[in-house]
Amino acid sequence: MKFLPRIGLILLWLAAPLVAFAAANKNDPYLVPLRGAGNIALVVASLAIVIVLLRRGRWRTIAGKLLVMLWCLPPLLMSAAHLKFELRKHDVLKASATEARQLGPHFMVGYSSFPEVARLAEQGLIGGIYVTRHNIRGRTVETLRAEIAALQDQRRAAGLTPLVVAADQEGGIVGHLAPPLTKLPALATLTGLAPDEQQAKAEEFGRIHGRELAGLGVNLNLAPVLDLKPPVRRNRLDFHTLIGQRAIATDPAVVSAIASAYVRGLEESGVGATLKHFPGIGRVRTDTHHFSANLNTPVRELEVTDWLPFREVLSHSRSALMVGHVTLTAVDPDRAASHSKRVVQGIIRDKWNYQGVVMTDDLVMGAIYQNDVCKAVVEAINAGIDLLLVAYDGAQFYRVFECALEGSRQGKLDAAMLHASEVRLERGFPAEQARVGSRAVRVVDRR
């Protein structure tokens, strides 16, 4: 029993720097679960430990003084981190109307707080929202539909273009609004059917997704996945991409046929499709949710394999294109494709002559967020990216937008690129499509 107090002290010494680190980085996406009640609990626990140490006389020794001071750090560091966040948020919210009009249309944000996203929408600081499982969890379809409609009403009252409203309904393991929407199997499950059946079923899947998303007020689906299915076993450290379970097939022709039919079904319902994740992550074993990743395949090989489905579906649809955070080393070894001008402008715009909407994958992913975010944001805009997605942790919007704001104020943004992007957004998401959610489409709540 005499050893218990010593063990307790050892644990306090070990825990103090960890808790201090968590407090200082309270705004980090990896610590989202600690937000709110978690942060309060951390502060209360730190103060309680300080009080206990003082009451037990630990302040009398040098080591004790150091331990007490260590446990005083978490509340101070958390307060400093919160102040930094609030100052950044204040700077963004005080952006001029001209700055909002220039930059806002290029940002799509996920959100947890309706009042907060409503303010961003009303001020024109965003051009789109991303709705996912936490927006529907514990709520009805009607509630979310009314929320989206209210945001669109605010935009209309402010004289702004309707929001692009995106969701992630691929089918299979990625169906963030199912339930209550219909949970469909992955498109990969159709590969065993005859070609005609494949296309008929894929188109039906697209119509179901499109009809239900339109009924919510969603006008852009971040699907289908056009990456080729990897032939090797999945990386055990890949906890989030899981492309082997999401990709349709290894054969580019099969991927093209099924994806094209699915997109037709979506577009018939007035919902746009998003082809992802160019230049392809099927060959990449590193998870870009957490780490940088290289795609080392020669361009000539990619052109006749991985890129065929992208070019095929883009050629006969109005789909948007999502660019992933892998580095295409044969073209631009110094930066991820999502902010590479050589990839976006050189290949997608110039070589393919694709003039539709191009968006990034989530900028909160580790491949971008753990590096120089501001550099990536400025380079993405100057490369010709139209929409910058901040999905997983909407609070990071303020950091990302501040990067663009500072870039604009310092003259680092290409005005011609911004204007061309604005034209593409207007052409790619006309007002009629953006208002699709106002139509009276009934969605059955399947919970």
MOJOPE-V170630 format. One record per residue. N is the residue number from 0. PHI is phi in radians with two decimals (NA if undefined). Layout:
[[N;PHI] [N;PHI]]
This chain:
[[0;NA] [1;-1.13] [2;-1.41] [3;-1.05] [4;-1.06] [5;-1.16] [6;-1.08] [7;-1.07] [8;-1.13] [9;-1.06] [10;-1.12] [11;-1.14] [12;-1.11] [13;-1.25] [14;-1.34] [15;-0.97] [16;-1.15] [17;-1.17] [18;-1.17] [19;-1.10] [20;-1.10] [21;-1.09] [22;-1.15] [23;-1.16] [24;-1.95] [25;-1.03] [26;-1.61] [27;-1.22] [28;-1.00] [29;-1.16] [30;-1.85] [31;-0.93] [32;-1.05] [33;-1.54] [34;-1.11] [35;1.24] [36;-1.06] [37;-1.11] [38;-1.15] [39;-1.09] [40;-1.09] [41;-1.11] [42;-1.15] [43;-1.07] [44;-1.11] [45;-1.09] [46;-1.15] [47;-1.11] [48;-1.14] [49;-1.05] [50;-1.09] [51;-1.10] [52;-1.09] [53;-1.17] [54;-1.18] [55;-1.63] [56;1.36] [57;-1.18] [58;-1.21] [59;-1.29] [60;-1.82] [61;-1.09] [62;-1.09] [63;-1.12] [64;-1.03] [65;-1.11] [66;-1.13] [67;-1.08] [68;-1.13] [69;-1.06] [70;-1.40] [71;-1.41] [72;-1.15] [73;-0.91] [74;-1.08] [75;-1.19] [76;-1.16] [77;-1.17] [78;-1.11] [79;-1.13] [80;-1.14] [81;-1.16] [82;-1.09] [83;-1.06] [84;-1.10] [85;-1.15] [86;-1.15] [87;-1.13] [88;-1.07] [89;-1.07] [90;-1.10] [91;-1.18] [92;-1.17] [93;-1.63] [94;-1.02] [95;-1.20] [96;-1.06] [97;-1.15] [98;-1.14] [99;-1.10] [100;-1.16] [101;-1.35] [102;-1.80] [103;-0.92] [104;-1.04] [105;-1.67] [106;-2.12] [107;-2.08] [108;-2.26] [109;-1.42] [110;-2.60] [111;-2.04] [112;-1.80] [113;-1.12] [114;-1.00] [115;-1.20] [116;-1.23] [117;-1.11] [118;-1.16] [119;-1.10] [120;-1.16] [121;-1.18] [122;-1.48] [123;1.33] [124;-1.44] [125;-2.35] [126;-1.94] [127;-2.82] [128;-2.21] [129;-2.12] [130;-1.85] [131;-2.53] [132;-1.06] [133;-1.26] [134;-1.38] [135;-1.95] [136;-1.05] [137;1.28] [138;-2.25] [139;-1.68] [140;-1.02] [141;-1.08] [142;-1.14] [143;-1.17] [144;-1.04] [145;-1.14] [146;-1.13] [147;-1.14] [148;-1.09] [149;-1.12] [150;-1.12] [151;-1.16] [152;-1.11] [153;-1.09] [154;-1.08] [155;-1.09] [156;-1.13] [157;-1.50] [158;1.29] [159;-1.86] [160;-1.17] [161;-1.05] [162;-1.26] [163;-1.37] [164;-2.02] [165;-1.96] [166;-2.47] [167;-2.10] [168;-2.01] [169;-1.48] [170;1.72] [171;1.27] [172;-1.32] [173;-2.01] [174;-2.65] [175;-1.21] [176;-1.97] [177;-2.13] [178;-1.27] [179;-1.47] [180;-1.25] [181;-1.11] [182;-1.56] [183;-1.72] [184;-1.22] [185;-1.15] [186;-1.06] [187;-1.07] [188;-1.23] [189;-1.56] [190;-1.16] [191;-1.43] [192;-1.50] [193;-1.14] [194;-0.88] [195;-1.13] [196;-1.19] [197;-0.95] [198;-1.21] [199;-1.11] [200;-1.23] [201;-1.10] [202;-1.14] [203;-1.11] [204;-1.02] [205;-1.08] [206;-1.15] [207;-1.11] [208;-1.04] [209;-1.08] [210;-1.08] [211;-1.26] [212;-1.15] [213;-1.06] [214;-1.13] [215;-1.44] [216;1.88] [217;-1.45] [218;-2.09] [219;-2.50] [220;-1.80] [221;-1.46] [222;-2.82] [223;-1.64] [224;-1.43] [225;-1.90] [226;-1.09] [227;-1.30] [228;-1.11] [229;-1.19] [230;-1.37] [231;-1.69] [232;-1.12] [233;-1.18] [234;-1.22] [235;-1.14] [236;-1.58] [237;-1.56] [238;-1.63] [239;-2.18] [240;-1.14] [241;0.83] [242;-1.14] [243;-1.09] [244;-1.59] [245;-1.82] [246;-1.22] [247;-1.36] [248;-2.85] [249;-1.54] [250;-1.55] [251;-0.99] [252;-1.16] [253;-1.17] [254;-1.04] [255;-1.06] [256;-1.14] [257;-1.19] [258;-1.14] [259;-1.06] [260;-1.15] [261;-1.07] [262;-1.10] [263;-1.02] [264;-1.10] [265;-1.08] [266;-1.16] [267;-1.07] [268;-1.60] [269;1.48] [270;-1.89] [271;-1.39] [272;-1.84] [273;-2.28] [274;-1.49] [275;-2.51] [276;-2.15] [277;-1.00] [278;-1.51] [279;1.95] [280;-2.07] [281;-1.12] [282;-1.56] [283;-1.67] [284;-1.75] [285;-1.52] [286;-1.50] [287;-1.24] [288;-1.10] [289;-2.21] [290;-2.36] [291;-1.21] [292;-2.52] [293;-1.92] [294;-1.88] [295;-1.70] [296;-1.24] [297;-1.06] [298;-1.04] [299;-1.01] [300;-1.24] [301;-1.12] [302;-1.10] [303;-1.80] [304;-2.33] [305;-1.02] [306;-1.55] [307;-1.02] [308;-1.07] [309;-1.06] [310;-1.16] [311;-1.13] [312;-1.22] [313;-1.09] [314;-1.21] [315;-2.34] [316;-2.62] [317;-1.84] [318;-1.10] [319;-1.47] [320;-2.19] [321;-1.71] [322;-1.79] [323;-1.47] [324;-1.74] [325;-1.45] [326;-1.66] [327;-1.48] [328;-1.10] [329;-1.27] [330;-1.93] [331;-2.58] [332;-1.32] [333;-1.72] [334;-2.71] [335;-1.16] [336;-1.02] [337;-1.13] [338;-2.36] [339;-1.80] [340;-1.18] [341;-1.14] [342;-1.44] [343;-1.20] [344;-1.38] [345;-1.19] [346;-1.67] [347;-1.19] [348;-1.40] [349;-1.42] [350;-1.27] [351;-1.54] [352;1.03] [353;-1.53] [354;-2.02] [355;-1.54] [356;-1.41] [357;-2.05] [358;-2.24] [359;-1.51] [360;-1.23] [361;-1.00] [362;-1.27] [363;-1.47] [364;-1.22] [365;-1.00] [366;-1.04] [367;-1.86] [368;-1.11] [369;-1.42] [370;-1.98] [371;-1.51] [372;-1.09] [373;-1.09] [374;-1.08] [375;-1.12] [376;-1.12] [377;-1.10] [378;-1.16] [379;-1.10] [380;-1.10] [381;-1.26] [382;-1.42] [383;1.86] [384;-1.21] [385;-1.66] [386;-2.21] [387;-1.81] [388;-1.66] [389;-2.15] [390;-1.83] [391;-1.04] [392;-2.19] [393;-1.04] [394;-1.11] [395;-1.28] [396;-0.95] [397;-1.13] [398;-1.17] [399;-1.17] [400;-1.17] [401;-1.07] [402;-1.07] [403;-1.17] [404;-1.09] [405;-1.15] [406;-1.07] [407;-1.15] [408;-1.17] [409;-1.63] [410;1.27] [411;-1.58] [412;-1.60] [413;-1.43] [414;-1.07] [415;-1.14] [416;-1.12] [417;-1.09] [418;-1.15] [419;-1.07] [420;-1.16] [421;-1.05] [422;-1.11] [423;-1.11] [424;-1.11] [425;-1.15] [426;-1.34] [427;-1.36] [428;-2.24] [429;-1.07] [430;-0.97] [431;-1.11] [432;-1.19] [433;-1.14] [434;-1.61] [435;-0.97] [436;-1.19] [437;-1.38] [438;-1.24] [439;-1.48] [440;-1.90] [441;-1.43] [442;-2.04] [443;-1.46] [444;-1.38] [445;-1.75] [446;-1.39]]
